[in-house]
């Protein structure tokens, strides 16, 4: 796990000498990546069973159930680790003005 993956808070904690709290953020990030990876797997599995494209299906369900609008900045490397594909990352990059270029 790279320290920068947990963002600016991790860096500020480490710089202040609070390495224990910085490590806690690393644990939380690893757990979240695992949870999202499992959710992505099952969402795509169910879309496949129902012959649905997961991208428009997600957008439709988010609108139908009034999901909160996503706001950046986004941790693109962690999202890749959690199973996001490049189309999903491009969509997120369009929501995040501070997003790095997606090579």
BADO-930814 format. One record per residue: residue number from 1; x, y, z of N, C-alpha, C, CB in turn. Coordinates in steps of 0.001 Angstrom, whole numbers. Glycine has a CB too. Layout:
<recs>
+-----+---------+---------+---------+---------+---------+---------+---------+---------+---------+---------+---------+---------+
| num |     nc1 |     nc2 |     nc3 |    cac1 |    cac2 |    cac3 |     cc1 |     cc2 |     cc3 |    cbc1 |    cbc2 |    cbc3 |
+-----+---------+---------+---------+---------+---------+---------+---------+---------+---------+---------+---------+---------+
| NUM |       X |       Y |       Z |       X |       Y |       Z |       X |       Y |       Z |       X |       Y |       Z |
...
+-----+---------+---------+---------+---------+---------+---------+---------+---------+---------+---------+---------+---------+
</recs>
This chain:
<recs>
+-----+---------+---------+---------+---------+---------+---------+---------+---------+---------+---------+---------+---------+
| num |     nc1 |     nc2 |     nc3 |    cac1 |    cac2 |    cac3 |     cc1 |     cc2 |     cc3 |    cbc1 |    cbc2 |    cbc3 |
+-----+---------+---------+---------+---------+---------+---------+---------+---------+---------+---------+---------+---------+
|   1 |     854 |   -1178 |       0 |       0 |       0 |       0 |     892 |    1231 |       0 |    -967 |       4 |    1225 |
|   2 |     702 |    2087 |    -958 |    1479 |    3315 |   -1019 |     851 |    4347 |     -97 |    1565 |    3849 |   -2469 |
|   3 |    1683 |    5066 |     633 |    1168 |    6021 |    1620 |     296 |    7082 |     978 |    2314 |    6685 |    2360 |
|   4 |     633 |    7533 |    -227 |    -127 |    8617 |    -845 |   -1530 |    8193 |   -1231 |     596 |    9126 |   -2061 |
|   5 |   -1803 |    6914 |   -1253 |   -3122 |    6463 |   -1680 |   -4233 |    6938 |    -756 |   -3145 |    4963 |   -1765 |
|   6 |   -3931 |    7225 |     471 |   -4979 |    7682 |    1378 |   -5116 |    9194 |    1360 |   -4694 |    7207 |    2790 |
|   7 |   -4357 |    9858 |     506 |   -4567 |   11275 |     274 |   -3839 |   12190 |    1237 |   -5999 |   11567 |     335 |
|   8 |   -4251 |   13459 |    1170 |   -3597 |   14516 |    1917 |   -3643 |   14335 |    3415 |   -4202 |   15804 |    1571 |
|   9 |   -4697 |   13757 |    3933 |   -4800 |   13571 |    5386 |   -3681 |   12654 |    5860 |   -6190 |   12986 |    5779 |
|  10 |   -3429 |   11594 |    5139 |   -2366 |   10654 |    5488 |   -1026 |   11379 |    5543 |   -2309 |    9490 |    4474 |
|  11 |    -736 |   12170 |    4529 |     531 |   12903 |    4466 |     651 |   13871 |    5639 |     650 |   13666 |    3133 |
|  12 |    -405 |   14609 |    5912 |    -367 |   15573 |    7017 |    -165 |   14879 |    8364 |   -1658 |   16397 |    7045 |
|  13 |    -822 |   13750 |    8561 |    -638 |   13013 |    9818 |     799 |   12522 |    9959 |   -1610 |   11822 |    9890 |
|  14 |    1335 |   11961 |    8881 |    2708 |   11458 |    8928 |    3699 |   12594 |    9173 |    3056 |   10727 |    7624 |
|  15 |    3483 |   13720 |    8499 |    4377 |   14863 |    8693 |    4311 |   15388 |   10125 |    4027 |   15983 |    7711 |
|  16 |    3155 |   15267 |   10747 |    2998 |   15722 |   12132 |    3516 |   14686 |   13130 |    1527 |   16031 |   12422 |
|  17 |    3986 |   13542 |   12616 |    4524 |   12510 |   13491 |    3489 |   11531 |   14005 |    5199 |   13141 |   14639 |
|  18 |    2244 |   11641 |   13519 |    1178 |   10732 |   13968 |    1116 |    9534 |   13021 |    -209 |   11467 |   14023 |
|  19 |    2152 |    8705 |   13099 |    2249 |    7558 |   12191 |    1197 |    6497 |   12486 |    3632 |    6941 |   12279 |
|  20 |     774 |    6398 |   13733 |    -260 |    5412 |   14089 |   -1568 |    5734 |   13370 |    -486 |    5381 |   15625 |
|  21 |   -1957 |    7003 |   13369 |   -3198 |    7383 |   12679 |   -3055 |    7221 |   11173 |   -3581 |    8832 |   13016 |
|  22 |   -1874 |    7531 |   10641 |   -1638 |    7342 |    9211 |   -1776 |    5864 |    8844 |    -239 |    7868 |    8816 |
|  23 |   -1259 |    4983 |    9683 |   -1383 |    3542 |    9436 |   -2843 |    3088 |    9506 |    -541 |    2754 |   10450 |
|  24 |   -3602 |    3690 |   10405 |   -5030 |    3361 |   10498 |   -5729 |    3700 |    9179 |   -5699 |    4126 |   11681 |
|  25 |   -5383 |    4838 |    8603 |   -5967 |    5199 |    7305 |   -5604 |    4180 |    6230 |   -5498 |    6596 |    6878 |
|  26 |   -4394 |    3648 |    6273 |   -4000 |    2604 |    5322 |   -4870 |    1357 |    5476 |   -2521 |    2239 |    5514 |
|  27 |   -5140 |     977 |    6728 |   -5993 |    -192 |    6989 |   -7401 |      56 |    6457 |   -6041 |    -512 |    8506 |
|  28 |   -7931 |    1234 |    6722 |   -9275 |    1570 |    6249 |   -9327 |    1524 |    4731 |   -9702 |    2961 |    6755 |
|  29 |   -8317 |    2089 |    4071 |   -8296 |    2081 |    2606 |   -8256 |     654 |    2068 |   -7091 |    2875 |    2084 |
|  30 |   -7405 |    -182 |    2631 |   -7342 |   -1583 |    2173 |   -8692 |   -2273 |    2335 |   -6260 |   -2360 |    2952 |
|  31 |   -9352 |   -2040 |    3473 |  -10670 |   -2649 |    3692 |  -11692 |   -2129 |    2689 |  -11156 |   -2375 |    5123 |
|  32 |  -11682 |    -838 |    2435 |  -12638 |    -258 |    1487 |  -12415 |    -788 |      82 |  -12534 |    1265 |    1488 |
|  33 |  -11161 |    -908 |    -324 |  -10872 |   -1465 |   -1651 |  -11453 |   -2870 |   -1747 |   -9337 |   -1487 |   -1926 |
|  34 |  -11262 |   -3667 |    -718 |  -11810 |   -5027 |    -721 |  -13323 |   -5049 |    -791 |  -11359 |   -5767 |     509 |
|  35 |  -13978 |   -4180 |     -34 |  -15445 |   -4132 |     -50 |  -15957 |   -3715 |   -1425 |  -15967 |   -3158 |    1026 |
|  36 |  -15345 |   -2703 |   -2004 |  -15797 |   -2217 |   -3306 |  -15523 |   -3264 |   -4384 |  -15102 |    -883 |   -3660 |
|  37 |  -14406 |   -3962 |   -4298 |  -14088 |   -5017 |   -5253 |  -15165 |   -6104 |   -5237 |  -12711 |   -5625 |   -4940 |
|  38 |  -15585 |   -6502 |   -4049 |  -16644 |   -7513 |   -3919 |  -17957 |   -6982 |   -4491 |  -16833 |   -7922 |   -2436 |
|  39 |  -18302 |   -5742 |   -4152 |  -19531 |   -5148 |   -4686 |  -19509 |   -5055 |   -6200 |  -19745 |   -3771 |   -4096 |
|  40 |  -18376 |   -4640 |   -6758 |  -18253 |   -4569 |   -8218 |  -18428 |   -5946 |   -8852 |  -16891 |   -3979 |   -8613 |
|  41 |  -17809 |   -6950 |   -8237 |  -17934 |   -8314 |   -8771 |  -19400 |   -8738 |   -8849 |  -17143 |   -9310 |   -7897 |
|  42 |  -20124 |   -8584 |   -7751 |  -21506 |   -9051 |   -7718 |  -22430 |   -8187 |   -8564 |  -22003 |   -9085 |   -6294 |
|  43 |  -22184 |   -6889 |   -8622 |  -22995 |   -6030 |   -9477 |  -22834 |   -6449 |  -10933 |  -22605 |   -4546 |   -9293 |
|  44 |  -21592 |   -6647 |  -11353 |  -21352 |   -7063 |  -12746 |  -21910 |   -8459 |  -13003 |  -19843 |   -7033 |  -13069 |
|  45 |  -21785 |   -9345 |  -12030 |  -22337 |  -10697 |  -12179 |  -23852 |  -10627 |  -12403 |  -22013 |  -11561 |  -10927 |
|  46 |  -24542 |   -9861 |  -11575 |  -25997 |   -9757 |  -11695 |  -26403 |   -9062 |  -12991 |  -26573 |   -9005 |  -10498 |
|  47 |  -25642 |   -8070 |  -13407 |  -25921 |   -7435 |  -14700 |  -25747 |   -8444 |  -15823 |  -24998 |   -6214 |  -14927 |
|  48 |  -24712 |   -9268 |  -15748 |  -24472 |  -10279 |  -16769 |  -25616 |  -11292 |  -16807 |  -23137 |  -10992 |  -16512 |
|  49 |  -26063 |  -11744 |  -15646 |  -27173 |  -12703 |  -15575 |  -28432 |  -12120 |  -16217 |  -27457 |  -13096 |  -14106 |
|  50 |  -28647 |  -10815 |  -16008 |  -29846 |  -10151 |  -16544 |  -29610 |   -9553 |  -17933 |  -30305 |   -9052 |  -15588 |
|  51 |  -28456 |   -9826 |  -18525 |  -28096 |   -9296 |  -19847 |  -28170 |   -7768 |  -19880 |  -29018 |   -9884 |  -20923 |
|  52 |  -27640 |   -7132 |  -18839 |  -27624 |   -5676 |  -18747 |  -26190 |   -5167 |  -18822 |  -28298 |   -5203 |  -17442 |
|  53 |  -26003 |   -4044 |  -19482 |  -24708 |   -3371 |  -19503 |  -24554 |   -2675 |  -18149 |  -24597 |   -2342 |  -20713 |
|  54 |  -23490 |   -2959 |  -17393 |  -23384 |   -2393 |  -16045 |  -23268 |    -870 |  -16001 |  -22204 |   -2982 |  -15358 |
|  55 |  -22687 |    -240 |  -17020 |  -22496 |    1214 |  -16963 |  -23815 |    1979 |  -17006 |  -21613 |    1665 |  -18108 |
|  56 |  -24642 |    1784 |  -18033 |  -25924 |    2497 |  -18014 |  -26857 |    2006 |  -16906 |  -26614 |    2350 |  -19356 |
|  57 |  -26706 |     752 |  -16509 |  -27543 |     232 |  -15422 |  -27224 |     961 |  -14127 |  -27336 |   -1290 |  -15245 |
|  58 |  -25945 |    1169 |  -13847 |  -25568 |    1918 |  -12647 |  -26146 |    3333 |  -12704 |  -24027 |    1971 |  -12499 |
|  59 |  -25991 |    3995 |  -13851 |  -26492 |    5373 |  -13981 |  -28007 |    5422 |  -13770 |  -26130 |    5952 |  -15373 |
|  60 |  -28712 |    4454 |  -14349 |  -30168 |    4410 |  -14196 |  -30572 |    4178 |  -12745 |  -30761 |    3316 |  -15081 |
|  61 |  -29920 |    3240 |  -12084 |  -30254 |    2945 |  -10687 |  -29897 |    4117 |   -9769 |  -29526 |    1674 |  -10222 |
|  62 |  -28766 |    4769 |  -10039 |  -28376 |    5926 |   -9225 |  -29419 |    7030 |   -9346 |  -26986 |    6454 |   -9651 |
|  63 |  -29913 |    7236 |  -10554 |  -30952 |    8254 |  -10737 |  -32274 |    7813 |  -10123 |  -31146 |    8557 |  -12224 |
|  64 |  -32646 |    6572 |  -10372 |  -33923 |    6050 |   -9872 |  -34008 |    6127 |   -8358 |  -34118 |    4611 |  -10323 |
|  65 |  -32907 |    5837 |   -7666 |  -32911 |    5807 |   -6204 |  -32291 |    7054 |   -5580 |  -32175 |    4586 |   -5719 |
|  66 |  -32124 |    8089 |   -6395 |  -31654 |    9399 |   -5925 |  -30347 |    9299 |   -5143 |  -32718 |   10054 |   -5055 |
|  67 |  -29405 |    8556 |   -5711 |  -28084 |    8449 |   -5076 |  -27431 |    9823 |   -5054 |  -27178 |    7421 |   -5826 |
|  68 |  -26668 |   10107 |   -4019 |  -25983 |   11415 |   -3974 |  -25036 |   11553 |   -5163 |  -25197 |   11584 |   -2639 |
|  69 |  -24891 |   12772 |   -5639 |  -23960 |   13043 |   -6735 |  -22539 |   12832 |   -6234 |  -24144 |   14491 |   -7289 |
|  70 |  -21724 |   12184 |   -7040 |  -20344 |   11933 |   -6671 |  -19522 |   13198 |   -6861 |  -19760 |   10778 |   -7497 |
|  71 |  -18610 |   13426 |   -5929 |  -17726 |   14600 |   -5996 |  -16295 |   14148 |   -5743 |  -18154 |   15698 |   -4960 |
|  72 |  -15377 |   14734 |   -6457 |  -13961 |   14426 |   -6274 |  -13377 |   15215 |   -5128 |  -13182 |   14709 |   -7546 |
|  73 |  -12117 |   15073 |   -4920 |  -11195 |   14318 |   -5766 |  -11340 |   12813 |   -5537 |   -9750 |   14754 |   -5498 |
|  74 |  -11019 |   12063 |   -6576 |  -11140 |   10611 |   -6539 |   -9759 |    9973 |   -6530 |  -11962 |   10101 |   -7738 |
|  75 |   -9626 |    8884 |   -5829 |   -8384 |    8114 |   -5785 |   -8476 |    7067 |   -6895 |   -8153 |    7442 |   -4359 |
|  76 |   -7955 |    7418 |   -8073 |   -8115 |    6560 |   -9241 |   -7350 |    5243 |   -9108 |   -7656 |    7293 |  -10481 |
|  77 |   -6178 |    5261 |   -8513 |   -5437 |    4009 |   -8350 |   -6193 |    3043 |   -7439 |   -4034 |    4286 |   -7782 |
|  78 |   -6735 |    3546 |   -6344 |   -7503 |    2685 |   -5440 |   -8752 |    2161 |   -6139 |   -7891 |    3450 |   -4156 |
|  79 |   -9384 |    2994 |   -6962 |  -10569 |    2533 |   -7681 |  -10215 |    1462 |   -8707 |  -11260 |    3707 |   -8368 |
|  80 |   -9056 |    1603 |   -9350 |   -8602 |     523 |  -10247 |   -8404 |    -758 |   -9445 |   -7277 |     919 |  -10977 |
|  81 |   -7753 |    -638 |   -8292 |   -7526 |   -1811 |   -7439 |   -8849 |   -2445 |   -7015 |   -6707 |   -1422 |   -6196 |
|  82 |   -9900 |   -1644 |   -6926 |  -11219 |   -2129 |   -6509 |  -12057 |   -2599 |   -7694 |  -11963 |   -1036 |   -5757 |
|  83 |  -11454 |   -2669 |   -8875 |  -12152 |   -3257 |  -10009 |  -12841 |   -2290 |  -10945 |  -13137 |   -4188 |   -9516 |
|  84 |  -12657 |    -985 |  -10751 |  -13252 |     -39 |  -11691 |  -12559 |    -193 |  -13036 |  -13139 |    1427 |  -11169 |
|  85 |  -13330 |    -138 |  -14108 |  -12724 |    -198 |  -15431 |  -12456 |    1219 |  -15941 |  -13634 |    -971 |  -16415 |
|  86 |  -11770 |    1305 |  -17067 |  -11349 |    2613 |  -17565 |  -12536 |    3500 |  -17944 |  -10436 |    2439 |  -18765 |
|  87 |  -13630 |    2910 |  -18407 |  -14821 |    3713 |  -18733 |  -15382 |    4365 |  -17473 |  -15906 |    2837 |  -19409 |
|  88 |  -15408 |    3624 |  -16387 |  -15884 |    4194 |  -15117 |  -14951 |    5297 |  -14629 |  -16003 |    3096 |  -14043 |
|  89 |  -13660 |    5085 |  -14783 |  -12700 |    6091 |  -14347 |  -12786 |    7351 |  -15206 |  -11285 |    5524 |  -14390 |
|  90 |  -13000 |    7188 |  -16508 |  -13177 |    8364 |  -17373 |  -14414 |    9143 |  -16968 |  -13278 |    7945 |  -18850 |
|  91 |  -15482 |    8441 |  -16627 |  -16706 |    9121 |  -16184 |  -16435 |    9901 |  -14893 |  -17858 |    8096 |  -15966 |
|  92 |  -15704 |    9301 |  -13965 |  -15359 |   10005 |  -12730 |  -14444 |   11188 |  -13005 |  -14693 |    9050 |  -11742 |
|  93 |  -13509 |   11026 |  -13923 |  -12585 |   12116 |  -14241 |  -13344 |   13320 |  -14768 |  -11538 |   11659 |  -15267 |
|  94 |  -14462 |   13084 |  -15440 |  -15282 |   14186 |  -15919 |  -15964 |   14947 |  -14796 |  -16313 |   13673 |  -16872 |
|  95 |  -16044 |   14341 |  -13614 |  -16656 |   14973 |  -12452 |  -15627 |   15663 |  -11569 |  -17419 |   13947 |  -11645 |
|  96 |  -14346 |   15399 |  -11825 |  -13282 |   15859 |  -10937 |  -12308 |   16733 |  -11696 |  -12550 |   14673 |  -10302 |
|  97 |  -12384 |   18046 |  -11487 |  -11492 |   18971 |  -12164 |  -10032 |   18761 |  -11789 |  -11894 |   20381 |  -11857 |
|  98 |   -9786 |   18172 |  -10617 |   -8405 |   17984 |  -10183 |   -7863 |   16618 |  -10586 |   -8303 |   18155 |   -8679 |
|  99 |   -8605 |   15867 |  -11385 |   -8203 |   14518 |  -11745 |   -6942 |   14531 |  -12608 |   -9339 |   13806 |  -12478 |
| 100 |   -6036 |   13584 |  -12368 |   -4868 |   13459 |  -13230 |   -5295 |   12899 |  -14587 |   -3791 |   12554 |  -12574 |
| 101 |   -4473 |   13073 |  -15571 |   -4800 |   12523 |  -16884 |   -4857 |   11010 |  -16769 |   -3760 |   12963 |  -17962 |
| 102 |   -5751 |   10396 |  -17494 |   -5960 |    8948 |  -17455 |   -5270 |    8314 |  -18638 |   -7466 |    8597 |  -17452 |
| 103 |   -4005 |    7947 |  -18484 |   -3209 |    7374 |  -19582 |   -3721 |    6019 |  -19954 |   -1737 |    7280 |  -19206 |
+-----+---------+---------+---------+---------+---------+---------+---------+---------+---------+---------+---------+---------+
</recs>
